[in-house]
Amino acid sequence: TSVQFSPDGNRVVSGSWDKTIRLWDVLSGKQIQSFDGHSDAVSSVQFSPDGNRIVSGSWDKTTRLWDISSGKQIQSFDGHSDVVSSVQFSPDGNRILSGSWNKAILLWDISSGKQIQCLKGHSDAVTSVQFSFDGSLIVSGSRDTTIRLWDVSSGKQIQYAVTSVQFSPDGKRIISGSSDKAIRLWDVSFSHVADISGVSSNSHLIHFSADENRSLLDMQDRKSFLWKCIWQGGVQSTGLSLKGSTWKGEKGLTLLQMSVVEQYGGTF
């Protein structure tokens, strides 16, 4: 029910309904190792960053750590009351994250085997969990139809009020403002297109121009910003400080600050 490439791309680990975990050589297609111990289907598997260990989650409600060379179990992490649906190593390989159908996400310390954090907030089964690249954040997906972001150190959910949203005239994009002082641009499939961050206060109102080439941001600190959007290609993620005048995205989006007005009712 789950497969993963090793960090070097030479091996594949698979978890199966037959309760086993198997390690395969990519070039030969032959099985290298088998890991036995789960008492029910294996739902999620992942290699450690150094490629020497495997973590697995199972319908038997356990998360297990395995040594690749010996095929033996190193540790079992017990704390979920339902299927462990998703597991992940932290980028430094020192912690394990497990998400479960019991709606909880647990963070484990590998060396001690102890639970560090219990993240609760989803109203239905957690189906996917992952660390950010620096290990400071966790993102989770759930059957409750939400994606949630968590702070690893505090265990608290990161959430901000959305203060304004608007469709572009062609209906293909959405611009949003929120209380974290960030402006975000989305396409209608809700993939993140761009960030306009670093603003000095919450955004109050956001508008697209009729030709979609400009956006107007009305801020609660009595400032209004006019930005020119030049669309030359898809952008996955961008960052932008309003202190500068021009910023170019990774894949063709240019945002040009045209004017700033520091009073209500100002004109451009």
C-alpha positions as CSV (number, residue, x, y, z in Angstrom):
1,T,0.0,0.0,0.0
2,S,3.1,2.3,0.0
3,V,6.4,2.6,-1.9
4,Q,9.4,4.9,-1.6
5,F,12.7,5.3,-3.3
6,S,15.9,5.4,-1.2
7,P,17.7,8.7,-1.0
8,D,20.3,7.5,-3.6
9,G,17.6,6.2,-5.9
10,N,19.1,2.7,-6.1
11,R,16.5,0.9,-3.9
12,V,12.8,0.8,-3.3
13,V,10.9,-0.1,-0.1
14,S,7.4,-1.4,-0.3
15,G,4.7,-1.9,2.3
16,S,2.0,-4.4,1.6
17,W,-1.4,-5.7,2.7
18,D,0.4,-9.0,3.5
19,K,1.9,-7.2,6.6
20,T,5.4,-7.3,5.2
21,I,7.9,-4.6,4.2
22,R,10.3,-5.5,1.4
23,L,13.4,-3.8,0.1
24,W,14.2,-4.0,-3.6
25,D,17.2,-3.4,-5.9
26,V,16.1,-1.0,-8.7
27,L,18.5,-2.3,-11.4
28,S,18.0,-6.0,-10.9
29,G,14.4,-5.9,-9.6
30,K,15.4,-8.4,-7.0
31,Q,14.4,-8.4,-3.3
32,I,17.2,-7.5,-1.0
33,Q,15.6,-7.6,2.4
34,S,12.3,-8.4,4.1
35,F,11.0,-6.9,7.4
36,D,8.5,-8.8,9.4
37,G,6.7,-7.8,12.6
38,H,3.5,-5.9,11.8
39,S,0.3,-7.8,12.6
40,D,-1.8,-6.0,9.9
41,A,-1.4,-4.2,6.6
42,V,1.5,-1.8,6.2
43,S,0.1,1.6,5.2
44,S,3.2,3.9,4.9
45,V,6.9,3.4,4.6
46,Q,9.9,5.8,4.3
47,F,13.7,5.8,4.3
48,S,15.7,7.8,6.8
49,P,17.7,10.6,5.2
50,D,20.9,8.6,5.4
51,G,19.2,5.6,3.8
52,N,20.1,3.2,6.7
53,R,16.7,2.9,8.3
54,I,13.1,2.5,7.4
55,V,10.0,3.7,9.3
56,S,6.7,2.1,8.8
57,G,3.1,2.7,9.8
58,S,0.4,0.0,9.9
59,W,-3.2,-0.9,10.4
60,D,-2.0,-2.6,13.6
61,K,-1.9,1.0,15.1
62,T,1.9,1.0,15.5
63,T,4.8,2.9,14.0
64,R,8.0,0.9,13.7
65,L,11.7,1.6,13.0
66,W,13.9,-0.9,11.1
67,D,17.6,-1.4,10.4
68,I,18.1,-2.0,6.7
69,S,21.3,-4.1,6.8
70,S,20.0,-6.6,9.4
71,G,16.3,-6.4,8.6
72,K,15.6,-6.2,12.4
73,Q,13.2,-4.0,14.2
74,I,14.9,-1.2,16.2
75,Q,12.0,0.3,17.9
76,S,8.2,0.3,18.1
77,F,6.3,3.5,18.8
78,D,2.8,2.9,20.3
79,G,0.4,5.7,20.9
80,H,-2.3,5.7,18.2
81,S,-5.7,4.1,18.8
82,D,-6.4,3.5,15.1
83,V,-4.6,2.9,11.8
84,V,-1.3,4.7,11.4
85,S,-1.8,6.1,7.9
86,S,1.3,8.2,7.3
87,V,4.9,8.3,8.6
88,Q,7.9,10.6,8.0
89,F,11.4,11.1,9.2
90,S,12.5,14.6,10.2
91,P,15.2,16.1,7.9
92,D,17.9,15.4,10.5
93,G,16.8,11.8,11.0
94,N,16.3,12.2,14.8
95,R,12.5,12.3,14.9
96,I,9.6,10.5,13.4
97,L,6.1,11.8,12.6
98,S,3.1,9.6,12.5
99,G,-0.5,10.5,11.4
100,S,-3.5,8.3,12.2
101,W,-7.1,7.7,11.6
102,N,-7.6,8.6,15.3
103,K,-7.3,12.3,14.1
104,A,-4.0,12.8,15.9
105,I,-0.4,13.5,14.8
106,L,2.4,12.2,17.0
107,L,6.0,13.4,17.0
108,W,8.5,10.9,18.4
109,D,12.1,11.1,19.5
110,I,14.0,8.2,18.0
111,S,16.8,7.9,20.6
112,S,14.5,7.7,23.6
113,G,11.5,6.2,21.9
114,K,9.3,8.8,23.7
115,Q,6.5,11.0,22.3
116,I,7.5,14.6,22.0
117,Q,4.3,16.2,20.8
118,C,0.6,15.3,20.1
119,L,-0.9,17.6,17.5
120,K,-4.7,17.7,17.6
121,G,-7.1,19.7,15.5
122,H,-8.4,17.6,12.6
123,S,-12.0,16.5,12.9
124,D,-11.5,13.3,10.8
125,A,-8.7,10.8,10.0
126,V,-5.3,12.2,9.2
127,T,-4.2,10.8,5.9
128,S,-0.8,12.5,5.2
129,V,1.9,14.2,7.2
130,Q,5.2,15.8,6.2
131,F,8.0,17.9,7.7
132,S,9.2,21.2,6.1
133,F,12.7,21.1,4.7
134,D,14.2,22.7,7.8
135,G,12.2,20.5,10.2
136,S,10.5,23.5,11.9
137,L,7.0,23.0,10.4
138,I,4.6,20.1,9.8
139,V,1.9,20.0,7.2
140,S,-1.0,17.5,7.5
141,G,-3.9,16.5,5.3
142,S,-7.1,14.9,6.5
143,R,-10.4,13.4,5.5
144,D,-12.0,16.5,7.1
145,T,-11.0,18.2,3.8
146,T,-8.4,20.5,5.4
147,I,-4.7,21.0,5.1
148,R,-3.1,22.3,8.4
149,L,0.2,23.8,9.2
150,W,1.9,23.1,12.6
151,D,4.8,24.6,14.5
152,V,7.1,21.7,15.6
153,S,8.5,23.4,18.7
154,S,5.2,24.5,20.2
155,G,2.9,21.8,18.7
156,K,0.4,24.5,17.9
157,Q,-1.5,24.9,14.7
158,I,-0.5,28.0,12.6
159,Q,-3.6,29.8,11.4
160,Y,-4.5,33.3,10.4
161,A,-7.7,35.0,9.5
162,V,-8.3,35.7,5.8
163,T,-9.4,39.3,5.6
164,S,-10.1,39.7,1.9
165,V,-10.3,37.6,-1.3
166,Q,-11.1,38.4,-4.9
167,F,-11.3,36.6,-8.3
168,S,-9.4,37.9,-11.2
169,P,-11.7,39.1,-14.1
170,D,-11.0,36.0,-16.1
171,G,-11.8,33.8,-13.1
172,K,-8.5,31.9,-13.3
173,R,-6.8,33.4,-10.3
174,I,-7.6,34.5,-6.8
175,I,-5.8,37.0,-4.6
176,S,-6.1,36.8,-0.8
177,G,-5.0,38.8,2.2
178,S,-4.7,37.6,5.7
179,S,-3.9,38.7,9.2
180,D,-0.3,37.3,9.0
181,K,0.5,40.4,6.8
182,A,0.8,38.3,3.7
183,I,-0.8,38.6,0.3
184,R,-1.1,35.4,-1.7
185,L,-1.9,34.7,-5.3
186,W,-3.6,31.4,-6.3
187,D,-4.9,29.8,-9.4
188,V,-8.4,28.3,-9.3
189,S,-7.1,24.8,-8.7
190,F,-5.8,26.3,-5.4
191,S,-2.2,25.7,-6.2
192,H,-0.1,28.5,-4.7
193,V,1.2,30.9,-7.4
194,A,2.9,33.7,-5.5
195,D,3.4,35.5,-2.2
196,I,3.6,39.2,-1.6
197,S,4.9,39.2,2.0
198,G,6.6,41.7,4.3
199,V,3.8,44.2,4.4
200,S,3.6,46.4,7.5
201,S,0.0,45.6,8.5
202,N,-3.0,43.4,7.7
203,S,-4.5,43.8,4.3
204,H,-8.0,45.3,4.4
205,L,-9.2,45.1,0.8
206,I,-7.6,43.6,-2.3
207,H,-8.6,44.3,-5.9
208,F,-7.6,43.2,-9.4
209,S,-7.7,45.7,-12.3
210,A,-10.0,44.8,-15.2
211,D,-7.0,43.9,-17.4
212,E,-5.6,41.7,-14.6
213,N,-2.2,43.3,-14.9
214,R,-2.4,45.3,-11.7
215,S,-3.5,44.6,-8.1
216,L,-4.4,47.2,-5.5
217,L,-3.8,46.5,-1.8
218,D,-5.5,48.6,0.9
219,M,-3.7,48.2,4.2
220,Q,-4.9,48.8,7.8
221,D,-1.9,51.1,8.4
222,R,-3.4,53.7,6.0
223,K,-1.2,52.7,3.1
224,S,-2.3,51.5,-0.3
225,F,0.0,49.7,-2.7
226,L,-0.4,49.4,-6.4
227,W,1.4,46.5,-8.1
228,K,1.8,45.6,-11.7
229,C,1.7,41.9,-12.5
230,I,3.4,40.7,-15.6
231,W,2.5,37.1,-16.4
232,Q,5.1,35.3,-18.4
233,G,4.8,31.7,-17.0
234,G,3.6,29.7,-14.1
235,V,5.1,30.4,-10.7
236,Q,5.0,27.8,-7.9
237,S,6.2,29.9,-5.0
238,T,7.6,33.4,-4.5
239,G,8.6,35.7,-1.7
240,L,8.5,39.5,-1.9
241,S,9.2,42.5,0.3
242,L,7.3,45.6,-0.3
243,K,10.3,47.7,0.6
244,G,11.7,47.0,-2.8
245,S,10.3,48.3,-6.1
246,T,10.6,45.3,-8.4
247,W,10.8,41.5,-7.9
248,K,11.0,38.7,-10.4
249,G,9.6,35.3,-9.7
250,E,11.4,32.0,-10.4
251,K,9.4,31.2,-13.5
252,G,8.4,34.4,-15.1
253,L,6.2,36.5,-12.8
254,T,7.3,40.1,-12.3
255,L,5.7,42.3,-9.7
256,L,6.4,46.0,-10.1
257,Q,5.5,48.4,-7.3
258,M,4.0,51.4,-9.1
259,S,2.8,53.6,-6.3
260,V,2.3,53.9,-2.5
261,V,-0.3,56.2,-1.0
262,E,-0.3,56.7,2.8
263,Q,-3.7,58.1,3.3
264,Y,-7.3,57.0,2.9
265,G,-8.9,58.1,-0.4
266,G,-5.5,58.5,-2.1
267,T,-5.4,58.3,-5.9
268,F,-2.9,56.8,-8.3
